[in-house]
Amino acid sequence: MQNARNTVGFQLSDPSPQGVVNISGSNLYLSKFILPILPDLKRAFPKIRIDLTGGDQPLNQRAEAVDLRIRVGNVSTEGARKYKLPPMERILCAHPSLLSPDQNLQDPNCLANLPIILREQENPNWEFLDAKGPVTYQVSDPAMRVNNYELCVAAVQAGFGAAILTKAVVGPDIDAGNIVTLLPDWKISPIPVALIVPLSRLRRPEVKAVTQFITEWFGQNTKA
């Protein structure tokens, strides 16, 4: 625990902080990774209430009543402190019915023969890497566009197309055989994740406590 406290960079002056702390992030990340740890956080700090603000569009942290925001990808940290959280491993996947028995996907260029699902917030230039080096596949004509992650997952599960998704999210479907991994010999760079806290908010004991709890929890448990 001491290493995590040193990483966060402060000690709690109030052993029993109280107040409301609002955490923003994508619906997916909040529901998959933050909600499961809130019971432990509540036991550690029973006088702190956690409010969640979900959405795939970034919020103006200064204008909104947001104390901590969890951002996926590269983010601006002006006037704020950034704490790295475990990156999210990604895979290319699809419903088994999308592939014909004789279909053999050797490299990313073969994706031209598959319907693709693309999120509006997603870079259409998909980068893959194998032993020979990187290859970029440009998604120029997706079979479906969606505006949030949950719809993308549901569309893949329903067999509408292939998509790049977070392994931790679709892992149970893969284990059950409901979704299959495509191009397993090719790697996709994981997405960085960070907890962003405005410096002014870190002065509040309850924000300090929640920041410390989240960074310690992710530092000691399975990667997201």
C-alpha positions, 0 to 999 in steps of 0.5 A: 500500500505504501508504494501506491501512496508514494505514486499518488503523491500524498497522505490523507490528513483526514482518516475519515473524509466525507462528501460527494465525489463525482467520477466521469468516464465512458459507460463501459469503463464505469460499469465494467471496472469502477462499479465493481470496486465501489462496495470496497471503497464504501467500506473504506470510506463510508462517509463518501458518496460516489456519483457517476457521470457516464458518456462516450463524449468527453466532458468539460471537467471545469464546467461540469461538476466532475472531480475525477475523470477516467479517460481512455486514449491520449488526453490533455492534462493541463491544470490536472494531475494524471495517474496511469491506470492499466491499459486496455488490451484489444482484439479483433473479433466477430460472431462465428456465423460471420465466417464461412467454413473455408474462409481463412484470414491470413492478414489485415488485408483480408478484412476487405471481405468482411463487414466492419462495425466502426464507432464514430469516435474510433480511428478508421485506420486500424494498425496491426503488428506481427513479426514482419512489422506493422500493417494499417488497414483503412476502414473506408466503407463500414457495414455499420456505424455506431456512436457508443461502445455498448452498441458496438459490442451488441452489434458484434454479438448479433453478427452484424460485423467484425470490430476491435473490442476490449478483451476484458469486455468480450472475454466471457463471450469468447470463452463461451464460443459466442465470439471468435478472435480474428487474426490472433497472430497479429497484435493491436496496441492496447489503449492507455487509460488514465485517471485525471484529477484537477489540481484544485480538486485534490485539495479536498480530502474526499477527492484525495481519498478516492484517488488514492483508493482507485490507484491502489486498487488497480495497482494491486489487482488484475489489469483492466 
